[in-house]
């Protein structure tokens, strides 16, 4: 299984939140864990706000283990179209565009953002959690 994580999902690895009990095991069994490069800034900031200094160090250290999708011209142009079409915020549109560079049939998109979750499902991605309300 290929797991794509937005920051709302990845932060759950380092800070105990609703969903941590789902994200940690999913990451442990995933063949690869992918994230858009901007997710590093989002995740470190969120972990710093909700966790402790050692949690931030772990997040920074673990970054090298992720398959990072760069924000290149194709991703940004796709994100712009997605943002206009779906109403997603800029960073959420970048996450969705990045995930859509991967084979859709083999990706599980992890997010706890309701709008992003809905948009990912509308674009054919399986999601973690499966349902979000």
C-alpha positions in Angstrom: 0.0 0.0 0.0 1.2 3.5 -0.8 0.1 6.1 1.7 -0.1 9.8 1.0 -0.2 12.0 4.0 -1.2 15.6 4.3 0.0 17.5 7.4 -3.2 16.9 9.3 -2.5 13.2 9.1 1.3 13.2 9.6 1.2 15.4 12.7 -0.8 12.5 14.3 2.4 10.4 14.3 4.1 12.9 16.7 1.2 14.4 18.7 -1.5 12.3 20.2 -4.8 13.4 18.6 -7.9 11.9 17.3 -6.8 9.6 14.5 -3.3 8.8 15.9 -4.5 5.3 16.5 -5.2 4.9 12.8 -2.3 6.8 11.2 0.6 5.1 13.1 -0.4 1.5 12.2 -1.1 2.6 8.6 2.3 4.1 8.3 3.9 1.0 9.8 2.4 -1.3 7.1 2.7 1.1 4.1 5.2 0.2 1.4 5.9 4.0 1.0 4.7 7.1 2.7 4.5 10.1 0.4 4.0 13.8 1.2 4.3 17.1 -0.7 7.4 19.1 0.1 5.3 21.9 1.7 4.0 19.3 4.1 7.4 19.5 6.0 6.8 23.1 7.0 3.1 22.5 7.9 4.0 19.4 9.9 6.9 20.8 11.9 4.9 23.9 12.7 1.9 21.9 13.9 4.0 19.5 15.9 5.8 22.5 17.5 2.5 24.0 18.5 0.9 20.8 19.8 3.8 18.7 20.9 7.1 18.9 22.8 10.6 19.8 21.4 11.6 16.0 21.1 8.5 15.5 18.9 9.8 18.2 16.6 13.2 16.6 16.5 11.6 13.2 15.6 9.5 14.8 12.8 12.6 16.5 11.3 14.6 13.3 11.6 11.9 11.2 10.0 11.5 13.5 7.0 14.3 11.6 5.1 12.3 8.4 5.2 9.4 9.9 3.2 8.9 9.9 -0.6 8.7 13.6 -1.1 6.8 15.0 -4.1 8.3 18.3 -5.2 6.2 21.4 -5.9 7.2 21.7 -9.6 5.4 23.4 -12.5 3.1 20.5 -13.2 2.0 20.1 -9.6 1.4 23.8 -9.1 -0.6 24.2 -12.3 -2.7 21.2 -11.4 -3.1 22.5 -7.9 -4.3 25.9 -9.3 -6.9 24.1 -11.4 -8.0 22.0 -8.5 -8.3 25.0 -6.3 -10.6 26.8 -8.7 -12.7 23.7 -9.4 -13.0 22.5 -5.8 -12.6 25.6 -3.7 -9.7 24.0 -1.8 -7.2 26.2 0.0 -3.8 26.6 -1.6 -1.9 24.1 0.5 -4.7 21.5 0.4 -4.8 21.9 -3.4 -1.0 21.3 -3.5 -1.4 18.1 -1.4 -4.2 16.8 -3.7 -2.2 17.6 -6.9 0.9 15.9 -5.4 -1.1 12.8 -4.5 -2.6 12.6 -8.0 0.9 12.3 -9.4 0.9 8.8 -7.9 -1.0 5.8 -9.4 -4.5 6.5 -8.1 -5.5 2.8 -7.8 -2.6 2.1 -5.3 -2.8 5.2 -3.1 -4.6 5.8 0.2 -4.9 9.5 0.9 -4.7 10.3 4.6 -6.3 13.5 5.8 -8.4 14.8 8.6 -9.4 17.9 6.7 -13.1 17.5 5.6 -12.9 19.5 2.4 -9.7 17.8 1.3 -11.0 14.4 2.2 -14.1 15.0 0.1 -12.0 16.3 -2.9 -9.7 13.3 -2.7 -12.6 10.9 -2.9 -14.1 12.9 -5.8 -10.8 12.4 -7.6 -10.8 8.6 -7.2 -8.6 8.3 -4.2 -9.3 5.9 -1.3 -9.0 7.8 2.0 -7.9 7.3 5.6 -10.2 7.5 7.4 -12.6 6.0 5.0 -15.4 8.4 6.1 -15.0 11.8 7.7 -17.7 14.1 8.9 
